[in-house]
Amino acid sequence: MPKQSNVASFLVASLVMTALGYAVTKSVNAETGDQVSLTSRYGNAVTKSDLVFPVAFLAYIYVANAVSFDSNKLHLARLEKANIPFEPMGKHSLGKGTFITETSFLVYFGVSKIISFLMPLVLIFAGPSDVAAAAIPSVLQVVGQAIAEPATATFHDVLKILVPIAFQTHRLFGPGAAWALDSWTMWDAAVDGGGSYVYTFNLVLAWANLVFTAWNLFGFLLLRALPLYFDKEESPTADFAYTLLPLPKKSKKQL
């Protein structure tokens, strides 16, 4: 059975996300030494919800896995009994290994990283401060998801698929939408003032991210990946004691 250092991995993931949030929110003026905040036209570059969500949701997943799914012991015990190695980047990856060997998925995954992380990162470090500030919250959620997924690799399938769904939902209706709206405002102002090439690129990239995130959530994750987790034989779940409460039944020996 794979060892689960749940507390340690949770603390590490939380500390990394908190440090990233602080780092991208604050910068130091090289000339004066003063600490300044990156801000966009809609307010602070990184809101409290942008920082709280990754840590709070990860904490929820850890508690849910321990309380409602008994740390996924049933499934992990089956793997150990059958002498099946746990492969988080193989047959136990997203979609139970259905996608990891498909060329189309690898291309899809690569494109998503380019437009949602690498290209925005270029804007953050090379673009104007208002463009950088608008893109930062979206990138922070991408990094948060990238940290949360491996940190929950041995968790129950229900919780594993919830991680990308939750992060994509938060990004779509939060930082992603704000970036798209912000990019339109900045582009409109830049057109009037001239020198709009960077702002045009920011506009196209922001809306491309919004459209891609919407498809990834409503098309791929909910309609293609999620149905693969409906098999109780492949994703065993303990019997619950109550209709409305996610608390598993206790055996007579445990009572």
Sequence and secondary structure as in RCSB ss.txt:
>XXXX:A:sequence
MPKQSNVASFLVASLVMTALGYAVTKSVNAETGDQVSLTSRYGNAVTKSDLVFPVAFLAYIYVANAVSFDSNKLH
LARLEKANIPFEPMGKHSLGKGTFITETSFLVYFGVSKIISFLMPLVLIFAGPSDVAAAAIPSVLQVVGQAIAEP
ATATFHDVLKILVPIAFQTHRLFGPGAAWALDSWTMWDAAVDGGGSYVYTFNLVLAWANLVFTAWNLFGFLLLRA
LPLYFDKEESPTADFAYTLLPLPKKSKKQL
>XXXX:A:secstr
     HHHHHHHHHHHHHHHHHHHHEEE TTT  EEE EETTEESS HHHHHHHHHHHHHHHHHHHHTSGGGHHH
HHHHHHTT    TTTTTSTTTTTSTT HHHHHHHHHHHIIIIIHHHHHHHHS HHHHHHHHHHHHHHHHHHHHHH
HTTTS HHHHHHHHHHHHHHHHHTHHHHHHHHHHHHHHHHHHHS  HHHHHHHHHHHHHHHHHHHIIIIIIIIII
GGGG  TTTS    BSSSSS  B   TTT 
